């Protein structure tokens, strides 16, 4: 169902959605990993600033 909606919205750009669906595990892993990295290191940075 989601794939049908994306195909309808993208129209002639369906190659983009095909590429994403083929490699979505890699993309989603990178995005979640980057978000976790930012959360962990921002907490550490804020903790270091509050100590000084």
Phi, psi and omega in degrees: 000313179297319180298322178295317179296318180294318178299321179293318183287322183280332179062244184288352181265034183292341177297328178296313181292324177298316179297315181297313182296329180289325184243027186293331178296317180293312181298314182294323177296317178297318181293314179294320178298317178295319178297316178296319177302312180296319181295313183294313185283335174290322177296317180296319180294316179295322179294318180294322180291324182285336179286321184287000000 
